[in-house]
């Protein structure tokens, strides 16, 4: 078992600029994990579209292409590269990503507007596997206030946009915006109609992050049971994190029949963000009884998390699940003692499985004798129980005066103890 001790974080963005960082620290190739005896869940990554809508996280062309290449290497099935009609820059980015990526499906977003769809198709013309993602709001609040329309008109527009997109590409995904707050019976009518029109994927977004897991799961189940042609399309879960439920809702969706999850690296996105890719992937990996899995190379999760964080100027909170700096750090004496004896006592994920450095034992005033002795032994010191008692008392004085006790402090403690022994002699 590898146990590491906290080091001061290096701010790579301050050392290297943009693409130079990626060239100097490329993500290593890791052979993809094959799915055995499990049904595949398709991972639809929208870091470059929904994720880039995060204020202050604009990417340049080279950065977008490099992230797309790393997403492909990660094992992402579908990369939503942008919203082509929104700007010339987005159009060009989708086109260049389409040229650069060889195996993942490349997706372009559009509204239920003919020009949007035409521009998306043009941007995707070099993609090996192109997909147009088109749709319209279906909740009563969207229909009445945003679209100033009626249910019947929206149904007609939904069918129309899918039929038109189908003229350009075979793979068409329809999104029913604000499906989380859409009446189930009406939503089922819309979904049945767009599948009949040619939609290969139907996206059921919880656009506002409103749903509880049982509500969202029940909505997916309702569609599975009440849309006669649902077997002709894949249901996709697109959840936002306004109430902190995006991951739970996405998992509830796949438990009830969805087979695609739309997510972002580090959960970035508008407002409170999107479903976190690393979280849903590791939930499935840690619960094989679900019999659901992905083609994601999990050992690349931490490296790509750091890369996206640096390039998008979006720090990852230390206690972020799976990829946070503290995800495998222990400072409580009880926890440290358990981890030293058996890592699985307090860690359900092996840090190496997600590309993390390893378990970290952080010495603080809450650390016990076991952690102190373990750390001293790593530095080449060894003490009997009585000696450790003396050193531990001095250690607590140091620990109370600072946030963390580091190696140089431990060397000073060793010198202090040697001095005490000489005086006693």
N, C-alpha and C positions, 0 to 999 in steps of 0.2 A: 504494500500500500504506500502510495506517495503522499506525504504530508508536507505542505509548504507553509511558510510563514509570510505574513503580509509584507509586501514591499511597497515602497512609495510608487504611485501610479506615474507612468511616463505619459506625458501629454503629446502624443504623436503629431497632432495637428500643429503644434508649435514647432516641431522639429522638421516636418516635411510638408510640402504643399501638394494638395490634390492628388493627381495620378501618380506622382513620384513615390508616394507612400505605398500605393498598391503594387507598383513595380518592384519596389525593394522588399516588400513583405507579402509575396503572393500566397494565396491559400493553396496548400499542397493538395495534390490529387489523392482522393480516397475512393476506393472502389465502392460502388453503390451496393447497399444492402438489398438483397433479394427478399421479396415478400413471400413467405411460405405459410400455407394454411390460413391465410388471412385475406380478407377482402380489401382491395385497394381503395384508399381515400385520396382523391386528387387534390393536390395543393396548388391553389391559385394565389400567386403572390402579387399584391398590388402596392408594394413599397414605392414603385416608381410613378404611380398614379395617385392613389388615395393617400399614400404615405407622404408624398411630396406636397400635399395640400397643407401639411403642418406649417404654421407660420415660421419663417426664418430658415427653412430647410431646403432652399432651392439648390438644384444640382446643375452643373454644366454638362455639355454633351458627352465629354470623355468620361466623366464620373458615372453618368447613367449607363453608358455602354459597359463600363467595367463592372458595375453592380449587376447588370443583367447577365454578364458572363459568369459571375460568381454564383448567381442564383441558379443558373443552368447547371453548374458543377455541383451545387448543393443538392440537386435532384428535384427542383421545382418543376411541376408539370406544365403550368400555365403562367406566363409572365405578362401582367397587364402593364404595357410599356408607357401608356399615356393616353391623353385625350386629344387626338390629332387636330380637331377643328379649333381648339382653344387658343392656339398660337402657332406661328411658323416654327418656333423652337420646338414645341411639342411634336408637331408633325414630322420635323426632321429627325427628332430623337427616336420616334417610333420606327421610322424608315431605316435608320442606321442600326438600331437594335435588331430589326428584322433580318438585316444582312449578317449581323455578327453571331446571332444565336442559331445553332444547328438542330438541336433536339427538342427543346421546349416549345410549346405552342406560344405564339406571340399574339396578344390581344390588344385591341384598341377600343376605347370607350366612345360612345356616341349617345346623343339624345334621340328621341323618336322624330327625327327631322331628316329629310332626304339629303340635304347638303352635308349634315354631320356624317351620315352613313357613307356617302360618296367619298368624302375626304378621308375617313377611316380606311376605306377599301384601298384608296390610292397609297396611303402611308404603309399599308400592309402588303403591298404588291410583291415585295422580295421575301416575305416570310415563308419558311418551309411549311409551317403549319399555322395559317392565319385564323384568327377568330375575331368577329365583330361583337362587341358587348353593347347592346342597345336596349332601351326600355323607357319607362315612364312611371310617374307616381300613381299609386292605386288606392291609397287611403282616402277617406272622405275629406280629411283636412287638406290634403294636397290637391285633390280634385276641385274642391270648392274654392279654396283661397289662393293656391299657387297657380293652378292651371285654369281656374275659372271655367270649368267644363262640367260634364255629366259623366256618370258611370258608363253609359252606352257609348259616348264619344271616345272615352278613354279606351274602352275595349276595342273599338274600331281602329284607333291609332296604334294600339299595341300590336294588333295583327298586321297592320300595314307596315310598321317598321321592321318586323321580322321578315315578312315577305320581300321587302325591298332589299334588306341586308343579304337575304338568301340568293339574290341575283349575283352577288359578288363573291361570297364565300360559302362553303358548305357548313362550316361550324359557326353557328349563331347562338349567342347566349342572350337571353332576355332577362332584364331586371325589373321587378315590380317594386319600385322605390317606396319605402315606408310600409313594406308588407307586414312588418311587425304590428302595425296598428290598423291593418286592413281587415275588413270583415272577411271571415274565412270562406263563406259561401261565394261571395263575389270574387275573391282571390282565386278560388278553384275554377270559376268560369273563365277568368283571364288566362290562367295557366293552361287549361285545356285548349283554349283557342290558339294560343301562341305555339303550342306544341304541334297542333294541327297545321299551323302555318309554316312550320319547319324548324322551330327552335330545338337545338340539341341539348342545351343546358338552360335550366330555369333558376334564376337567382332570387332568393327570398330574403331580402335584406331587413334586418332590424336596424333601420337607418338612424334612429335616435337612441339606440341602446336602452329601450324601454322595457323589453320583455324580461320576464323571469324565466329560468331554464325550463320549468315545466310548461309554461305558456308557449314558449318557442318550439319546444319539442312536440307539443300537442298540435301546433299549427302544421309542422312538417308531416306528422302522422295523418292529420286530416287530409292533406293533399295526397298522400300516398293512398289513402282509402277512398277518396272521392273524386279524383281526376282519372277518368277511364283510360286515357292514353299516357299516363305518367311513366309507364315502363319504356316509353320511347325517348325519354330525356333523363338527364342527370339533375337532381335537385342540388343546388348550391346554397351554402350558409354564408351569409355576409353580415357579421355582427359588429356593432360599435360598443365602446366600453364606457359609456356615460355613467353607468351605475356599477362599473367594475365586473360585469357579468359576461363579457364577450367570449372568453374562453369556455366558461360553463355552458353558455348558450350554444356555442358551436359543437361542443361534445354532445349535448342533448340532441342537436339536429342529426348528427350521424348515428346516434343510437336509435333514431326514429325513421331513418331511411335516406337522409341526405348522403351524397357520396363525393361532394366537393366542399372544401373549406376555403374561403377567401380571407387572407390574412396578410400581415406585414412583419418584416424583421423588427424586433423590439416592440411590436405593437404600436408603431407610430401611426399618426393619422390625424384627421381633423378633430377638434375639441379634445375629448379624452382618449382618442386613438381607436385603433382597430383591434381585431383579434390578433394575438401574438402567435406568430408561426411556431416559434420554439416551444411555446407552452402546449399547443394542441398536439404537436408531433410527439412530445415526450409523455403526454397523458396517454396516448395510444400505445407508446412503446412500454410504458410502465404497467399498463393494464392489458396484458395479452388476452385476457378472458373476453375482451370486447371483440376479438377476432377482426380487428380493423388496423391497418397500418399504412405507411406511406413509403415512397422511395427516397426519402430524405436521408442524406449522409449526416447523421447527427454529430459526428466528430467535427464538422465544420460550423456548427452553430455559434460557438463563442467567437471564432475568428471573423465570421461575417457580421456578427453583432457589433464587434468593435469597429470594423471597417465602415459600416453604415452609420454608426454613431459619430465617428470622426468626420466623415464626408458631409453629413447632414447637420452637423453642429447640434446634435440632440443627445446630451448625456444620458446614459442608462442609469436609472436609480439604483443605488447599491443593493437594495433588497429585492430587486427584480428577480422573479422566478427564472431559473435555469441559467441565465446569462449575467445576472448582476454580480458585482464585485464581492458581495457577501453571501452569494448563493451557497458556497461551500466553506464559509468561515465560521469558526466556533470560538466564543470568548467565555462562555459559562463553564465553570469548573466541572459541573456534573456532566455536561455535554462533552467536554474535552476528554474526560476520563473514559466515557463510553466510546468515543470515536477512536481513541488511541488503542483501546482493547479490541474493538471491532467497528470498522467504519459504518457498517449497515445499522448500527445502533441508532444513528441520527441522520443518516443520508440514504435516501431511497434511490438516488441517481449516482452512478460512478462518475466523478468529474471528467475522467478521460473520455467517457461516452459522448460528452457534448463539447469536447475540445478545451475544457478548462484546465488550468495548471495542476490542480489537485486540491485536496483538503487543506485548509489553512487553520492553524492553531494560533489564535491571537491572544497574547498575554496581556491581561488587564487585572484590575483589582478583584475581578470576579473569578479569576483563574485559581485553580487549586494546586496542591502539591504535585499531583500526577503530571499535570501539564508543564509545570516548572521543571520537574526532574527530566521529563522527556526532552524538553527544549535544551536543558543544560547538557544532557548526554549527546545531543546532536552537535553541540559545540566542543565536545571532547572532555567534559567534566562528569564525574560520577561521585555521588555522595550516599552515605548511609542514612538511615532514617533520622538519627539524632542530628547529623550535620544539616540535613535538608530542613529540619525544623528551624534551625538558626537562620539559614539563608532565606527561608520563606518569610520569616518575620521582617527581615530587611527588604525583601522583595515587595511586600505589601506597602511599605513606606514609599518606595519608588513608584509603585503602581498608583497610589493615591495622589501622586503629584503630577501625573501625566496620563494621557489617554491610552497609550500603548507602551509596553515595555519591549524594547528592541534588543538586538544582539549585543550592541555595545554596552547597554545597561547591564546585561547578564555577565559580560566580561568584568565589569566593574564590581558586580556582586561577588564574583569569584575571587577577585583581588581582596575585597573587604574580608571575606571569610579566611583567606590565607593569612591576612594580617592578624585577625582575631586568634588564629591558631598559634601564630608565633608569639603573641603576647602571653597567651595562656601557658606556653611552654617555658 
